[in-house]
Amino acid sequence: MDAGPVVQGDPYPKTLLAEKDHTASVFDTAFEPNIKKGQSAPRSEELAADAFVFVLAGTDTTSHTLCTGLFELLDNSKPHMMEHLKQELHEAIPNVRQTMKLSSLEQLPYLFQELELHCVARASRQE
């Protein structure tokens, strides 16, 4: 399928926009605004502000999840959670100087299933 000519030196080739079944993305709209629809090209300040919002949104949700998980682990009313996790980690990583791949850590059932359930349950109670 020929999507159209690409202009040499153009940092934003128009090949995707030429496809008939292509749904415009935020980048398409930003770099090729449709004046008839009232769209305008964003200024660099607007792009920087949007980038900041995207980064903040990603870090905020991640930090909330980590804080909730740590709270659940350190909650004195549930010492069994920390003990269970320690046991699972000691069995999976007998040598503390050994590094594990993320794929190996993802196989630890308590770390990735039980704690996630507790975090989701606590987060839903806080709302």
ZIZI-V520096 format. One record per backbone hydrogen bond with DSSP energy under -0.5 kcal/mol. CO is the residue of the C=O (numbers start at 1). NH is the residue of the N-H. E is the energy in kcal/mol with one decimal. If there is no record, write none. Layout:
# ZIZI-V520096
co=(CO/CO)
nh=(NH/NH)
e=(E/E)
This chain:
# ZIZI-V520096
co=(1/5/7/9/14/15/16/19/25/26/27/28/33/34/34/35/43/44/45/46/47/48/49/50/51/52/53/54/55/56/57/58/59/60/61/62/63/64/65/66/67/68/69/70/71/75/76/78/78/79/80/81/82/83/84/85/86/87/88/89/94/95/101/101/102/104/105/107/108/109/109/110/113/114/115/116/117/118/119/120/121/122/123)
nh=(3/7/10/11/18/19/19/22/29/30/31/32/35/37/39/38/47/48/49/50/51/52/53/54/55/56/57/58/59/60/61/62/63/64/65/66/67/68/69/70/71/72/73/74/75/78/79/81/82/83/84/85/86/87/88/89/90/91/92/93/96/98/104/105/106/107/108/109/112/113/114/115/117/118/119/120/121/122/123/124/125/126/127)
e=(-0.7/-0.5/-1.9/-0.6/-1.1/-0.6/-1.0/-1.0/-2.3/-2.1/-2.6/-2.2/-0.9/-1.0/-2.1/-1.6/-2.1/-2.4/-2.2/-2.4/-2.4/-2.2/-2.1/-2.4/-2.4/-2.8/-2.8/-1.9/-2.4/-2.6/-1.6/-1.5/-2.7/-2.2/-2.1/-2.5/-2.7/-2.4/-2.4/-2.6/-2.5/-2.3/-2.1/-2.6/-1.1/-1.9/-0.6/-1.3/-0.7/-2.0/-2.5/-2.2/-2.8/-2.5/-2.3/-2.6/-2.9/-2.1/-1.9/-2.7/-0.7/-1.9/-0.7/-1.9/-2.4/-1.0/-1.8/-0.8/-1.9/-2.0/-1.0/-1.9/-2.1/-2.2/-2.6/-2.6/-2.4/-2.4/-2.7/-2.3/-1.4/-1.5/-0.9)
